Amino acid sequence: MFTLEGQIQHKVCFINEHIPDDTEIVLIGHSVGAYVVLEIMNRVESHKILEGDFSDRRHTPALLYHP
């Protein structure tokens, strides 16, 4: 079983090692998952973060939900 920090580190390593640089991914989190997504976005290699016009939903890298 992973701690919260362990879960974050695992996801960051997975993205950096297994997701090709030219692949666009969308991260979705609710509540604590939203925190996890923010941490992943801060830690993942910068070239993996989708950049663009965030008013266009096709270029939104993350959806964060909190009650």
C-alpha positions in Angstrom: 0.0 0.0 0.0 1.3 3.4 -0.9 1.2 6.6 1.0 -0.2 9.7 -0.7 3.3 10.8 -1.5 4.1 7.3 -2.8 1.0 7.5 -5.1 2.1 10.8 -6.5 5.7 9.6 -7.1 4.4 6.5 -8.8 2.2 8.5 -11.2 5.0 10.9 -12.0 7.5 8.1 -12.7 4.9 6.3 -14.9 4.2 9.4 -17.0 7.9 10.3 -17.4 8.9 6.7 -18.3 5.9 5.3 -20.3 4.0 8.2 -21.9 5.6 9.3 -25.2 6.6 13.0 -25.3 4.1 13.7 -28.2 1.1 12.2 -26.3 -1.5 14.5 -24.9 -3.0 13.3 -21.6 -5.8 14.7 -19.5 -5.6 14.4 -15.7 -8.9 14.3 -13.8 -9.1 14.5 -10.0 -11.8 15.0 -7.4 -11.1 16.2 -3.8 -7.8 14.6 -2.7 -7.4 13.5 -6.4 -7.4 17.2 -7.4 -4.4 17.7 -5.0 -2.7 14.7 -6.5 -3.2 16.1 -10.1 -1.7 19.5 -9.1 1.3 17.7 -7.6 1.8 15.6 -10.7 1.6 18.7 -12.9 4.2 20.4 -10.8 6.6 17.4 -10.8 6.3 15.8 -14.3 8.9 16.8 -16.8 8.0 20.1 -18.3 7.8 18.9 -21.9 4.9 16.6 -20.8 2.7 19.4 -19.7 0.3 20.4 -22.4 0.5 24.1 -23.2 -2.1 26.1 -25.1 -5.2 28.2 -25.0 -7.0 27.0 -21.9 -10.3 28.6 -23.0 -10.4 25.8 -25.6 -11.4 22.7 -23.7 -9.5 20.5 -26.2 -6.3 21.9 -24.7 -7.1 21.7 -21.0 -4.5 19.4 -19.3 -6.5 18.8 -16.1 -10.0 18.8 -14.7 -10.1 19.4 -10.9 -13.3 18.9 -8.9 -13.8 19.8 -5.2 -17.1 20.0 -3.4 
